[in-house]
Amino acid sequence: MTRATSTTTHGPVRAVHAITLGEVQVRPKNIEGTGTPMLWWTLTARTWSPWLPVLAFVIEHERGTVLFDTGQSPDSLTDPGYYPGGMLGWVYRRQARFRVPAEQTLTAQLAALGFTAGDITHVALSHLHQDHAGNLAPFTNVPVYVAPAELALLEQKTPELHGVLAARIPPPGVTLTPVPFTDADEFDLFDDGSLVLMPTPGHSPGSMSLLIRRADAAPLLLVGDVTYDPELLSRGIVPDVGDRADQLETARRITELTSSEPTLRVLAAHDPSALTLLTQP
């Protein structure tokens, strides 16, 4: 079972767990972009990355259990109608390929921690792409937080052009709740400073990150797909997916934050080293 756990003994955040909800291979430009138009590298790419984890995070807080992202759905591998048809579906298949072993389903990974989906009290999505919002169906009775700019994609004529499978998001009975960001561009989930959502747009218009402050351990910043490798951010290297200007501004802001908080650990959703960073003392 692939998972990593970091526990704390004091303060409102009691534990943070990384769970692996599938694996993905992407094209090199999806990791280290140079400003190449996405359609061009989609058409011309011939190589794939190694298999990378699709990470989500379970945060045990004294006032609830939070799930940040929900991973890739196993249905994507078995349902022939999961992706759009025609040329658009071809683009999806050219850009990424997935596998979800039985031990990496959401149910299995939660069970390894001693949880069921019914134990989750809050869900927050870094964005609405398939490998981050793929397992929403169990969460019919809890708030599922999504940035307003990301929710706006569902009102577009063709959300699938933005990587959002609108036919599947949200599933029946699941309500997506817009994050009520303050003027300071943050939302304090429990009003105690320990779990703070913040917009980090670029990869998608409403990409957001979760800042976790722990009483006796280094703070964490969960960034979704802002980057595949946090060490690239300070060099201004971002994926060739999304709005490049917004991505570079987000990279600058995160670099500024890490400079002001040297112990901050940035955990990206497809970075294998995130598992090590989480468990380091």
C-alpha positions as CSV (number, residue, x, y, z in Angstrom):
1,M,0.0,0.0,0.0
2,T,1.5,3.3,-1.1
3,R,1.0,6.0,1.5
4,A,2.9,8.3,3.8
5,T,1.9,9.7,7.1
6,S,3.0,12.7,9.2
7,T,1.6,13.0,12.7
8,T,1.6,15.8,15.2
9,T,0.9,15.6,18.9
10,H,-0.1,19.2,19.7
11,G,-2.3,21.8,18.0
12,P,-5.5,21.5,16.0
13,V,-3.8,19.6,13.1
14,R,-3.3,16.2,14.4
15,A,-2.1,14.3,11.3
16,V,-1.5,14.8,7.6
17,H,-1.6,11.7,5.3
18,A,-0.6,11.5,1.6
19,I,-2.6,8.9,-0.3
20,T,-1.9,7.6,-3.8
21,L,-5.0,7.5,-6.0
22,G,-3.6,6.2,-9.2
23,E,-0.6,6.9,-11.3
24,V,0.0,9.0,-14.4
25,Q,2.4,9.5,-17.3
26,V,2.5,12.9,-19.0
27,R,4.4,14.6,-21.8
28,P,7.6,16.4,-20.8
29,K,6.2,19.8,-21.6
30,N,3.5,19.1,-19.0
31,I,6.3,19.2,-16.4
32,E,8.9,21.7,-17.7
33,G,7.3,24.2,-20.1
34,T,9.0,26.7,-22.3
35,G,6.0,28.5,-23.6
36,T,5.3,26.1,-26.4
37,P,1.6,26.1,-27.4
38,M,-0.2,23.1,-25.8
39,L,-1.7,21.9,-29.1
40,W,1.7,21.8,-30.7
41,W,3.4,19.7,-28.1
42,T,0.3,17.5,-27.8
43,L,0.6,16.7,-31.6
44,T,4.4,16.3,-31.7
45,A,5.4,14.7,-28.4
46,R,6.9,11.2,-28.7
47,T,8.0,10.5,-25.1
48,W,6.3,10.1,-21.7
49,S,7.4,10.8,-18.2
50,P,8.0,8.0,-15.8
51,W,4.9,6.8,-13.9
52,L,4.1,9.5,-11.3
53,P,1.8,9.3,-8.3
54,V,-1.6,10.9,-8.2
55,L,-1.6,12.2,-4.7
56,A,-4.4,13.4,-2.5
57,F,-4.1,14.4,1.2
58,V,-6.1,13.6,4.3
59,I,-5.8,16.1,7.1
60,E,-7.0,15.2,10.6
61,H,-8.1,18.3,12.4
62,E,-9.6,18.5,15.8
63,R,-12.8,19.8,14.2
64,G,-13.0,17.4,11.2
65,T,-11.3,15.3,8.6
66,V,-10.4,17.1,5.4
67,L,-9.7,15.5,2.0
68,F,-7.7,17.6,-0.4
69,D,-8.4,16.3,-4.0
70,T,-10.0,13.0,-4.8
71,G,-7.7,11.4,-7.4
72,Q,-8.3,9.5,-10.7
73,S,-11.5,7.4,-11.1
74,P,-11.0,3.7,-11.9
75,D,-14.0,4.2,-14.3
76,S,-11.7,6.1,-16.6
77,L,-10.0,2.9,-17.4
78,T,-13.1,0.7,-18.1
79,D,-15.8,3.1,-19.3
80,P,-15.5,3.6,-23.1
81,G,-17.6,6.8,-22.8
82,Y,-15.6,8.3,-20.0
83,Y,-13.8,10.8,-22.2
84,P,-15.2,13.0,-25.0
85,G,-15.3,11.6,-28.4
86,G,-13.6,12.6,-31.6
87,M,-10.5,14.9,-31.8
88,L,-11.0,16.2,-28.2
89,G,-10.9,12.7,-26.8
90,W,-7.8,12.0,-28.8
91,V,-6.1,15.1,-27.2
92,Y,-7.0,13.8,-23.7
93,R,-5.4,10.4,-24.5
94,R,-2.3,12.1,-26.1
95,Q,-1.6,14.2,-23.1
96,A,-1.9,11.7,-20.2
97,R,-2.4,8.1,-19.5
98,F,-3.4,6.6,-16.2
99,R,-3.5,3.4,-14.2
100,V,-5.4,2.8,-10.9
101,P,-4.4,-0.5,-9.2
102,A,-6.9,-2.0,-6.8
103,E,-4.9,-0.9,-3.8
104,Q,-4.9,2.7,-5.0
105,T,-8.6,3.3,-5.1
106,L,-10.0,5.9,-2.8
107,T,-11.8,3.3,-0.7
108,A,-8.7,1.2,-0.3
109,Q,-6.4,4.1,0.6
110,L,-8.8,5.5,3.1
111,A,-9.3,2.1,4.6
112,A,-5.5,1.8,5.1
113,L,-5.7,4.8,7.3
114,G,-8.7,3.5,9.2
115,F,-11.2,5.7,7.5
116,T,-14.2,5.4,5.2
117,A,-15.6,8.1,2.9
118,G,-18.2,8.8,5.5
119,D,-15.5,10.0,7.9
120,I,-14.6,12.9,5.7
121,T,-16.2,16.1,6.8
122,H,-14.8,18.5,4.2
123,V,-13.5,18.1,0.7
124,A,-11.4,20.8,-1.1
125,L,-10.4,20.5,-4.8
126,S,-7.2,22.0,-6.1
127,H,-9.0,22.2,-9.5
128,L,-11.6,20.2,-11.5
129,H,-9.3,18.2,-13.8
130,Q,-10.1,14.4,-13.9
131,D,-7.2,13.2,-11.7
132,H,-8.1,15.7,-8.9
133,A,-11.9,15.5,-9.0
134,G,-12.4,11.9,-10.2
135,N,-13.9,10.3,-7.0
136,L,-16.5,12.8,-5.8
137,A,-19.5,10.5,-5.8
138,P,-19.3,9.4,-2.1
139,F,-19.4,13.0,-0.8
140,T,-23.1,13.9,-1.1
141,N,-23.4,15.2,2.5
142,V,-20.3,17.3,3.0
143,P,-19.1,20.6,1.6
144,V,-16.9,20.2,-1.5
145,Y,-15.0,23.5,-1.9
146,V,-14.0,24.7,-5.3
147,A,-12.6,28.2,-6.2
148,P,-15.2,30.4,-7.9
149,A,-13.1,30.8,-11.0
150,E,-12.9,27.1,-11.4
151,L,-16.7,26.7,-10.9
152,A,-17.1,29.2,-13.7
153,L,-15.6,26.7,-16.1
154,L,-18.7,24.6,-15.8
155,E,-20.7,27.5,-17.3
156,Q,-18.5,27.5,-20.4
157,K,-20.0,26.1,-23.6
158,T,-17.4,23.4,-23.7
159,P,-15.7,22.9,-20.3
160,E,-13.9,19.8,-21.7
161,L,-11.7,22.3,-23.6
162,H,-10.4,23.3,-20.2
163,G,-9.8,19.8,-19.0
164,V,-13.1,19.6,-17.1
165,L,-15.3,16.6,-17.8
166,A,-18.6,18.4,-17.1
167,A,-20.7,15.3,-17.8
168,R,-19.2,13.8,-14.6
169,I,-18.7,16.9,-12.4
170,P,-20.4,17.1,-10.1
171,P,-21.9,13.6,-9.8
172,P,-25.6,13.3,-8.8
173,G,-26.2,14.5,-5.2
174,V,-22.8,16.2,-4.8
175,T,-22.9,20.0,-4.3
176,L,-19.8,22.1,-5.2
177,T,-19.4,25.0,-2.8
178,P,-17.7,28.2,-4.0
179,V,-14.8,29.1,-1.7
180,P,-15.7,32.4,0.0
181,F,-12.2,34.0,-0.4
182,T,-11.7,37.2,1.6
183,D,-10.1,40.4,0.3
184,A,-6.8,38.9,1.4
185,D,-7.4,36.0,-1.1
186,E,-7.7,33.3,1.5
187,F,-10.3,31.2,3.2
188,D,-9.5,29.9,6.7
189,L,-11.4,26.6,6.9
190,F,-11.7,26.4,10.6
191,D,-11.0,30.1,11.6
192,D,-7.9,29.1,13.5
193,G,-5.1,29.7,10.9
194,S,-4.3,26.0,10.6
195,L,-5.9,25.2,7.2
196,V,-6.0,28.1,4.8
197,L,-7.2,27.8,1.1
198,M,-5.6,30.3,-1.3
199,P,-6.0,30.9,-5.0
200,T,-3.0,29.9,-7.1
201,P,-4.3,30.3,-10.7
202,G,-2.5,29.4,-13.9
203,H,-2.7,25.7,-14.5
204,S,-6.4,26.3,-14.5
205,P,-8.3,29.5,-13.8
206,G,-9.4,28.4,-10.3
207,S,-6.4,26.4,-9.2
208,M,-6.0,26.7,-5.4
209,S,-3.6,25.5,-2.8
210,L,-4.0,24.6,0.9
211,L,-1.6,26.0,3.5
212,I,-1.3,23.8,6.6
213,R,0.2,25.2,9.8
214,R,1.2,22.6,12.4
215,A,2.1,23.3,16.0
216,D,5.2,21.2,16.2
217,A,6.2,20.5,12.6
218,A,7.0,22.4,9.4
219,P,4.2,24.1,7.6
220,L,3.0,22.5,4.3
221,L,1.7,24.0,1.1
222,L,-0.4,21.6,-1.0
223,V,-0.3,23.0,-4.6
224,G,-2.0,20.5,-6.8
225,D,-0.7,20.9,-10.4
226,V,0.9,24.3,-9.9
227,T,4.1,22.4,-10.6
228,Y,5.3,18.8,-10.8
229,D,8.6,19.7,-9.1
230,P,8.6,22.5,-6.6
231,E,12.3,23.2,-7.2
232,L,11.4,24.5,-10.7
233,L,9.2,27.3,-9.3
234,S,12.1,29.5,-8.2
235,R,13.6,29.2,-11.7
236,G,10.4,30.3,-13.3
237,I,9.8,26.9,-15.0
238,V,6.1,26.0,-15.1
239,P,4.0,23.5,-17.1
240,D,3.0,24.3,-20.6
241,V,-0.7,23.8,-19.6
242,G,-2.8,26.8,-18.7
243,D,-2.2,30.6,-18.7
244,R,1.5,31.2,-18.6
245,A,1.4,34.7,-17.2
246,D,-0.8,33.6,-14.3
247,Q,1.4,30.5,-13.7
248,L,4.6,32.6,-13.5
249,E,2.9,35.0,-11.1
250,T,1.8,32.1,-8.9
251,A,5.3,30.7,-9.1
252,R,6.7,34.1,-8.0
253,R,4.2,34.3,-5.1
254,I,5.0,30.8,-3.8
255,T,8.7,31.5,-4.1
256,E,8.2,34.6,-2.1
257,L,6.3,32.7,0.5
258,T,9.0,30.0,0.8
259,S,11.6,32.7,1.2
260,S,9.7,34.3,4.1
261,E,9.0,30.9,5.7
262,P,12.2,28.8,5.1
263,T,10.8,25.7,6.7
264,L,7.7,25.6,4.4
265,R,7.5,22.4,2.4
266,V,5.7,22.5,-1.0
267,L,3.9,19.3,-1.9
268,A,2.8,18.8,-5.5
269,A,0.3,16.3,-6.5
270,H,2.5,14.4,-8.9
271,D,5.9,14.7,-7.2
272,P,7.2,11.4,-5.8
273,S,9.4,13.4,-3.4
274,A,6.3,14.8,-1.7
275,L,6.0,11.5,0.2
276,T,9.5,12.0,1.6
277,L,9.0,15.7,2.3
278,L,5.9,14.9,4.3
279,T,7.6,12.4,6.6
280,Q,10.8,14.3,7.2
281,P,11.1,15.4,10.8
